[in-house]
């Protein structure tokens, strides 16, 4: 082939790649199409090389017809596109392809948008890990590190276990590591943090994926008759992380494949890390033998967050954002949104984005307005008992002082605030409220409500405290 013909084909391939990137999007392109390398032209057939049989079969099934259409449009001489696995002995554009079958062990191609090239078999271990990562695993999120994980009582044990595995994978008693807890409590964060720490040295291969992705990849390998390659890829990694294992409940064939993969890796001294929403013993629907194996290592529970932990998380996120967020707002959010950290962070992100867009500071009032849809989902009926407890905690007095006869201002003022909030947040009558405060007369309640309203007008700081208590109780 002449150099001019070669240049024309390379130019056509560059245009096709740009069209594909535009059509399928950046993420899809990088996942499936970026690794294609232009091969030789044989009469009216162009050869495109792929780094693995799995990727070749997937691209052939999903994009084969589109590749052929684009080539015919760009270069009429090309009537057929042949996808092959790139072998170490294969030649690039302009040379004849190897006479060997494409079913041999491939060398894997690492390409960017500007340069194509092949890596030879001398780095086979690294390349095998590269294939497993690109064909099977999801990328690690760089935001999820140990440094960005806020530690508190509910998650300190899970954090310590994750640190131990990151420092010494496959340690006795820590393989497998099973993390479990509710949605948005930090399981995925810890798994990504482990992966990021292990890959820093460049000598440990890590594959992270959801249980759902594991199932889909397994099914795809069956359809493409490449189950052996699927098994080899997974079992070649040093650390395998499977997120949300509960997804495999009821999927017997996928469970069996995971069980065999699990055994092969552990027997080979490789590390397994798994997360789920329940402990192994509570995952009814999983095979008994799998639940037993999952529970034979280290099982760490991430408990529901406490107010102190939620507040610490919000303070860390607010500092990182660079946008000033008043402490009263952070306290309000920590009291208001208790379901999970993900929702808590989402609320803070919305507040910060709104403040930046309208160029106004974050306040309690703007918080209530911006997050009204989210806060509405957390609304519940407020009781007088809850009001008394929350007010007593806020002013650091005993709960019994709410119904005692003590008249010291340090006790009387919080008691009046509690009566004021009971009047505004409940449907109880004045006599009913009085009875909950040591059988006081309804006129005492009326006086307390009026006095608190008067003080709120005179003292902005006092008014802010009462408003904060009100918003927290409405959560």
Buried (B, 14 or more C-beta within 10 A) or exposed (E): EEEEBBEBBEEBBBEBBEBBBEEBEEEBBBBBBBBBBBBBBEEEBBBBBBBBBBBBBBBBEBBBEBBBEBBBEBBEBBEEBBBBBBBBEBBBBBEEBBEEEBEBEBBBBBBEEEEBEBBEBEEBEBBBBBBBBBBBBBEBBEEBBBEBBBBBEBBBBBBEBBBBBBEEBBBEEBBBBBBBBBEBBBBBBBBBBBBBBBBEEEEBBBBBBBBBBBBEBBBBBEEBEBBEBBBBBBBBBBBBBBBBBBBBBEBEEBBBBBBEBBBBBBEEEBBBBBBBBBBBEEBEEBBEEBBEBBBBBBBBBBBEBBEEBBBBBBBEBBEEBEBEBBEBBBBBBBBBBBBBBBBBBBBBEBBBEBBEEEEEEBBBEBBBEBBEEBBEEBEEEBBBEBBBBBBBEBBEBEEEBBBBEEEEEEBBBBBBBBBBBBBBBBEBEBEBBBBBBBEBEBEBBBBBBEBBBEBBEEEEEBBBBBBBBBBBBBB
